[in-house]
């Protein structure tokens, strides 16, 4: 029975490792989509992984052990792994527990050795059980409501209302600058094999948006902005994963699943929501953007018409958007808000600096919507004229010109953007 118990402990540990990896995968996937409880699932996965490895080691020791202490520890680790490793690991730890019991029953200590050791092992197992009960008790107390106390008079506080913006406007907080560039109703997204259509009676709301880390440090993936759709009654709709994947390839989205968002990096993303044709009303439904900076609502309509080709500049949540700039003409001296970035062989040959404007605007060259503009100063002749400001948000002074290669912007200085 000793060998059978050791083998069962080994099998339980090996299978438990795979169960813990699956738990970690789902916890990480849930973290990427900001699901509640995701951190708990990840913690259970790591706990299950540790106790599963311990079960493998103890199962191997039980095969040749001359005392019962490895079997007792295998029983204790199986119990702890079942409680602290999640449901999948707990199922696997049943094998480890049974293996520990068999190894205990099948091990006969040598005469004169291990006297009093069974009591020590039993005490160790009892302490492990007490620890488990304490963890369970702490979780229960954490999830229950605290005891009622005599209420104390406090000043009335009105909850802050999230700021509201329109499609095409840019807003920002301490960490992110965010723009919802378009939100359109459609009956299909994607192309070819990746084409997706809504179910009968439904339609898609396809949203293209982007965000930039404007802080000086990387931001964890779970704090990156996420998008949801909210109806007039306050019901929250999550995006359709399959349709969003098809739309992401259509808009060249480059959102990362689990990676951090580094400073100065702009992420283009696309989300698709499947809604009822009869219930959905763009005039009353809103998008909700949530990030580590807080929440903001985006009205599913473009900003009110103004005499501007440039969208409003970035503003902090809770404040009104900046007023629009006048229409841009070629050769006119203007100031454009945006972020300085480095490009390669796209807007021009080789390496160059370019302006990533806060929002798309109409090019004075061909009247198309543009956002990335090549930077150049004929008197300096340096394609990387503003390399010292890469990743910084600036208000760039200069003028647009229209060479044969496309639209360019000539800063008036390489040291004072």
C-alpha positions in Angstrom: 0.0 0.0 0.0 2.9 2.3 0.6 4.0 2.2 -3.0 0.4 2.6 -4.3 0.0 5.6 -2.0 3.2 7.2 -3.3 2.2 6.6 -6.9 -1.3 8.1 -6.3 0.4 11.1 -4.7 2.7 11.6 -7.7 -0.3 11.3 -10.1 -2.3 13.8 -8.0 0.5 16.2 -8.0 1.2 16.0 -11.7 -2.4 16.4 -12.7 -2.7 19.2 -10.1 0.1 21.1 -11.8 -1.8 21.1 -15.1 -5.0 22.1 -13.3 -3.1 25.0 -11.6 -1.8 26.2 -15.0 -5.3 26.2 -16.4 -6.5 28.2 -13.4 -3.7 30.7 -14.0 -4.6 31.0 -17.7 -8.2 31.8 -17.0 -7.2 34.2 -14.2 -4.8 36.1 -16.6 -7.4 36.1 -19.3 -10.0 37.6 -16.9 -7.5 40.2 -15.8 -7.0 41.3 -19.4 -10.7 42.1 -19.6 -10.9 43.6 -16.2 -13.3 41.0 -14.8 -14.1 41.1 -11.1 -12.4 38.5 -9.0 -9.6 37.9 -11.6 -6.8 38.6 -9.0 -8.4 35.9 -6.7 -8.3 33.3 -9.5 -4.7 34.1 -10.2 -3.8 33.7 -6.5 -5.6 30.4 -6.4 -3.6 29.3 -9.5 -0.3 30.1 -7.8 -1.3 28.4 -4.6 -2.4 25.2 -6.4 0.9 25.2 -8.4 2.9 25.3 -5.2 1.0 22.5 -3.4 0.9 20.3 -6.5 4.7 20.4 -6.8 4.9 19.6 -3.1 2.6 16.6 -3.6 4.9 15.3 -6.3 7.9 15.6 -4.1 6.2 13.9 -1.1 4.7 11.2 -3.2 8.2 10.3 -4.5 9.5 10.3 -0.9 6.7 8.0 0.3 7.7 5.3 -2.2 10.8 4.5 -0.1 10.1 6.1 3.2 10.6 4.0 6.4 8.5 6.4 8.5 5.1 7.9 8.2 6.0 11.6 8.3 6.1 12.0 4.5 2.6 10.4 4.3 1.4 12.8 6.9 2.8 15.8 5.1 1.3 14.5 1.8 -2.1 14.4 3.5 -1.6 18.0 4.8 -0.4 19.4 1.5 -3.3 17.8 -0.3 -5.8 19.4 2.1 -4.1 22.8 1.8 -3.9 22.5 -2.0 -7.6 21.6 -2.2 -8.6 24.6 -0.2 -6.1 27.2 -1.5 -5.7 26.0 -5.1 -9.2 26.4 -6.5 -11.8 23.9 -7.7 -9.7 22.2 -10.5 -6.7 21.6 -8.2 -9.0 20.4 -5.4 -10.3 17.6 -7.6 -6.8 16.5 -8.3 -5.7 16.8 -4.7 -8.2 14.0 -3.8 -5.8 11.6 -5.4 -3.0 13.0 -3.3 -5.1 12.7 -0.1 -6.0 9.1 -0.8 -2.4 8.4 -1.6 -1.2 9.9 1.7 -3.7 7.8 3.6 -2.6 4.6 1.8 1.1 5.4 2.4 0.4 6.1 6.1 -1.4 2.7 6.5 1.2 0.8 4.5 4.3 2.2 6.3 5.5 0.2 9.3 8.2 2.1 11.2 11.3 0.1 12.2 11.2 -1.2 15.8 12.7 1.3 18.2 12.5 4.2 15.7 10.1 7.0 15.4 8.7 6.6 18.9 6.4 9.5 19.5 6.7 10.6 15.9 3.1 9.7 15.0 1.9 12.2 17.6 4.1 14.8 16.2 2.8 14.2 12.7 -0.8 14.2 13.9 -0.1 17.5 15.6 1.3 18.9 12.3 -1.7 17.8 10.4 -4.0 19.3 13.0 -2.1 22.6 12.8 -2.5 22.5 9.0 -6.3 21.9 9.4 -6.5 24.8 11.9 -4.7 27.1 9.4 -7.1 26.1 6.7 -10.1 26.8 9.0 -8.6 30.2 9.9 -8.3 31.1 6.2 -11.9 30.1 5.5 -13.0 32.1 8.6 -11.1 35.2 7.4 -12.7 34.9 3.9 -16.2 34.5 5.5 -15.7 37.5 7.7 -14.3 39.5 4.8 -17.4 38.7 2.7 -20.0 39.4 5.4 -21.2 42.8 6.4 -19.6 44.3 9.4 -21.5 44.6 12.7 -23.8 47.5 12.9 -22.5 50.4 14.9 -24.0 53.5 16.3 -24.2 55.9 13.3 -22.2 59.1 13.6 -23.4 62.3 12.0 -21.4 63.1 8.9 -21.6 65.7 6.2 -23.6 64.7 3.2 -21.5 63.8 0.2 -22.7 63.9 -3.4 -21.0 61.2 -5.5 -19.0 62.6 -8.4 -20.6 62.3 -11.8 -18.2 60.9 -14.4 -17.4 63.5 -17.1 -19.1 63.2 -20.5 -17.6 63.7 -24.0 -18.6 63.1 -27.6 -17.2 60.8 -30.2 -14.2 62.4 -31.8 -13.2 64.4 -28.6 -10.1 63.6 -26.6 -9.9 63.5 -22.8 -7.2 62.5 -20.4 -6.3 61.8 -16.8 -3.0 61.3 -15.0 -2.1 58.2 -16.9 -4.0 58.0 -20.2 -5.2 60.2 -23.0 -8.2 58.6 -24.7 -10.1 59.3 -28.0 -13.1 57.4 -29.3 -12.7 58.3 -32.9 -15.8 56.6 -34.4 -18.9 54.6 -33.4 -21.0 53.2 -36.3 -23.9 50.8 -36.6 -23.3 48.1 -39.1 -24.6 44.7 -40.1 -21.1 43.0 -40.5 -17.5 43.5 -39.4 -14.3 42.0 -40.7 -13.3 40.7 -44.1 -13.1 37.3 -45.8 -12.8 34.4 -43.3 -12.9 36.8 -40.4 -16.2 38.4 -41.4 -18.8 38.2 -38.6 -22.5 39.1 -38.6 -25.0 39.6 -35.7 -27.7 37.2 -34.8 -31.3 37.6 -36.1 -32.8 40.9 -34.9 -29.5 42.3 -33.9 -26.9 44.8 -35.3 -23.4 45.7 -34.4 -22.1 48.9 -32.9 -18.4 49.1 -34.1 -16.3 51.4 -32.0 -12.7 52.5 -33.0 -10.8 54.1 -30.2 -7.2 54.6 -29.0 -5.4 55.5 -25.8 -1.8 56.8 -24.9 0.1 56.3 -21.7 1.1 59.9 -20.9 2.6 59.0 -17.5 6.3 58.4 -16.9 6.0 54.7 -15.9 4.5 51.5 -17.4 0.9 50.9 -16.5 -0.3 47.3 -15.7 -2.6 45.7 -18.2 -5.4 45.5 -15.8 -5.4 49.3 -15.4 -5.5 49.9 -19.1 -8.7 51.5 -20.5 -11.6 49.3 -21.3 -14.9 50.0 -23.1 -18.5 49.1 -22.2 -21.9 50.1 -23.6 -24.6 51.4 -21.2 -28.3 51.7 -21.9 -30.6 54.4 -20.4 -31.5 52.0 -17.6 -27.9 51.6 -16.6 -27.5 48.1 -17.8 -23.9 47.4 -18.9 -23.1 45.6 -22.1 -19.7 44.0 -22.7 -18.2 43.7 -26.2 -18.7 40.7 -28.4 -15.3 38.9 -28.4 -15.5 37.2 -31.8 -16.9 40.3 -33.6 -14.3 42.5 -31.9 -11.5 40.3 -33.1 -12.8 40.5 -36.6 -13.2 44.3 -36.4 -9.7 44.6 -34.8 -8.1 43.2 -38.0 -10.2 45.6 -40.0 -9.0 48.7 -38.2 -5.4 47.5 -37.6 -5.8 47.4 -33.8 -2.7 46.7 -31.8 -4.1 46.2 -28.3 -2.1 43.9 -26.0 -3.7 41.2 -24.0 -1.5 40.9 -20.9 1.4 43.3 -21.6 2.0 46.5 -19.8 1.4 49.8 -21.6 4.7 51.7 -21.6 5.1 55.5 -21.4 4.5 57.3 -24.7 2.9 54.3 -26.4 -0.4 54.7 -28.3 -2.6 51.7 -28.5 -5.3 51.5 -31.2 -8.2 49.3 -30.3 -11.6 48.3 -31.7 -14.7 46.9 -29.8 -18.0 45.6 -31.2 -21.2 45.4 -29.3 -24.2 43.3 -30.5 -27.4 45.1 -29.7 -31.1 44.7 -30.6 -32.3 46.7 -33.6 -35.5 47.6 -31.7 -33.9 48.5 -28.4 -30.8 50.3 -29.4 -31.0 54.1 -29.7 -27.7 56.0 -30.4 -29.3 59.1 -28.9 -29.8 57.6 -25.4 -27.1 54.9 -25.1 -23.6 55.8 -24.1 -20.1 54.3 -24.0 -18.3 54.0 -20.7 -14.5 54.2 -20.7 -12.9 52.8 -17.5 -9.2 52.8 -16.6 -6.9 53.3 -13.6 -7.8 57.1 -14.0 -11.5 56.5 -13.4 -14.5 56.5 -15.6 -15.9 58.8 -18.3 -19.0 58.5 -20.6 -18.9 59.1 -24.4 -22.1 60.2 -26.2 -22.6 58.3 -29.4 -22.7 61.4 -31.5 -20.0 63.6 -32.9 -19.2 66.9 -31.1 -21.4 69.9 -32.1 -20.3 71.4 -35.4 -17.7 74.2 -35.2 -15.6 76.2 -37.6 -12.6 73.9 -37.0 -10.7 71.2 -38.8 -9.0 70.2 -35.6 -10.8 68.3 -32.9 -10.7 69.6 -29.3 -7.5 69.2 -27.4 -7.0 66.8 -24.5 -8.7 67.8 -21.3 -8.7 66.3 -17.9 -11.8 64.2 -16.8 -14.2 66.5 -15.0 -13.3 69.6 -17.0 -14.8 70.9 -20.1 -13.1 70.1 -23.5 -10.8 72.8 -24.8 -12.3 75.1 -27.4 -11.8 74.2 -31.1 -9.1 75.8 -33.2 -9.9 77.7 -36.4 -9.7 76.0 -39.8 -6.1 75.2 -41.0 -4.8 76.4 -44.3 -1.4 75.6 -46.0 1.3 77.9 -44.9 -0.7 79.4 -42.0 1.0 79.5 -38.6 -0.9 77.3 -36.2 -0.5 75.4 -32.9 -1.4 71.7 -32.9 -1.6 69.5 -29.7 -0.2 66.0 -29.9 2.5 63.6 -29.0 6.0 63.4 -30.6 6.8 59.9 -31.9 9.4 58.2 -34.0 8.5 56.5 -37.3 10.3 54.3 -39.8 9.8 54.1 -43.6 6.1 55.0 -43.6 5.6 58.7 -43.9 9.2 59.0 -45.3 12.2 56.9 -45.9 14.4 56.0 -42.9 13.9 57.2 -39.3 12.0 60.4 -38.6 10.0 62.2 -35.9 6.3 62.8 -36.5 3.3 64.4 -34.6 0.5 62.1 -33.5 -2.3 64.7 -33.1 -4.7 64.3 -30.2 -7.6 63.7 -32.7 -7.9 63.3 -36.5 -8.3 66.5 -38.5 -8.8 67.5 -42.1 -5.6 67.8 -44.2 -5.3 71.2 -45.9 -3.6 69.3 -48.8 -6.3 66.9 -50.0 -9.1 67.3 -47.4 -8.7 63.8 -46.0 -8.8 62.9 -42.4 -5.2 62.6 -41.0 -3.6 62.2 -37.6 0.1 61.4 -38.2 2.0 64.3 -39.6 5.7 64.3 -40.7 7.8 66.9 -38.9 10.4 68.9 -40.9 12.3 72.2 -40.9 13.9 73.2 -44.2 16.4 75.4 -42.4 17.6 72.6 -40.1 17.3 69.6 -42.5 17.0 67.1 -39.8 14.4 64.3 -40.1 14.6 63.7 -36.4 14.3 67.4 -35.5 12.3 66.8 -32.3 13.9 63.5 -31.1 14.5 65.1 -27.7 10.7 65.4 -27.2 9.7 61.8 -28.2 6.9 60.5 -26.0 6.0 64.0 -24.7 2.7 65.7 -25.2 3.3 69.1 -26.7 1.6 72.1 -28.3 3.5 72.4 -31.6 3.8 75.7 -33.3 4.5 75.8 -37.0 2.8 75.5 -40.4 1.5 72.8 -42.7 2.9 72.4 -46.2 2.0 70.0 -49.0 4.9 68.4 -50.7 4.5 65.6 -53.3 4.9 63.0 -50.6 2.0 64.2 -48.5 1.3 66.6 -45.7 4.2 67.9 -43.6 4.4 70.2 -40.6 7.4 72.6 -40.2 8.1 73.5 -36.5 9.5 76.9 -36.0 12.2 75.7 -33.6 13.9 72.4 -32.7 14.3 73.5 -29.1 10.9 75.2 -28.3 8.0 73.0 -29.6 
